[in-house]
Amino acid sequence: MSPRIVALGGGHGLYASLTALRALTDDLTAIVTVADDGGSSGRLRQEMGIVPPGDLRMALSALCEDTEWGRTWRDVLQMRFDTNGPLDGHAVGNLLIAAMWNHTGDIVSGLEWVSRLLRSRGRVLPLADEPLEISATVESAEGTRRVRGQVAVATAQGIVTDVEVEPSSPRVPDATLAAIRDADMVVLGPGSWYTSVLTHFLVEPVADALVAAGRKTVLTLNLAHEDEETAGTDRADDVRALRRIAPQFTPAVVLVDSSHAEDEDLRALLDDWGAQTIVATMLQEGTTDRHDPDALAAQLRRAHASVAGRGGDSALRGHDGAPRRAEGPRSVAG
């Protein structure tokens, strides 16, 4: 039986995780942040008062089956209108999701109907069933300021020192909490650290569920030494930020790209955390900030072996799609 795997995040980071995890299991659930306020998602959020659909669309796209049907719908979901009218810039998938929500009156049910249309290999759930607004304190040479909104936080010049969401106690679907509770493995990251990854720890019921699931959680650190949202910081700072926001959370395994292998500060933090660390090359050739799907899948397979009790009973899928038993423990370097 395939392991039940849950991946949390948003945007391109979650897309990378889901693409990799599809090689490991047929029982895959994405839990997606709902704080986006830019582009097509932001416009629909403002005009219709709905949860921003863009990151949910990305997750659905990642789960489309690798058939003519799946590939066609994946491309259609991601297609954006190029017009001189009000449809300009809107993604087809965003409009489809919004229409299904309007039809069903329920976010989870609407997403399930879209998944059925796409024949998705997995399930997509929202972090909350109401839109979130992120705010952050940012320090720069000009001083300290408060920034509001996902786009503003992601593009702020300076170092983020704390982050909050409103409403502070949003409604969380029962299915979202049940997915984390019932998972055999939970995967957190990579992705925009403050607006896609840490956001899950700012919603109390989800944070509590993640703390309880720590022993089966894999944390994938980002690749780039410098990215737009965390410019001026490094992966050790990312870990410190997570530990500050969720001091009771400890993952079972942390995946670190080999480009950070010599970071003594990061090594010390991870040793103190007590999590198993897997160091391996996962960077996609020709990029500076994208995980290679096959390389990430290989390391997630190793992580599952650890989480499953050093070669547990859940059968993973091999590279050819056939069931494969989880492998035993290996060296943390790879």
Summary of the structure (lengths in Angstrom):
residues: 334
radius of gyration: 19.0
end to end distance: 27.5
largest distance: 57.4
contacts: 1171
relative contact order: 0.14
helix: 43%
strand: 20%
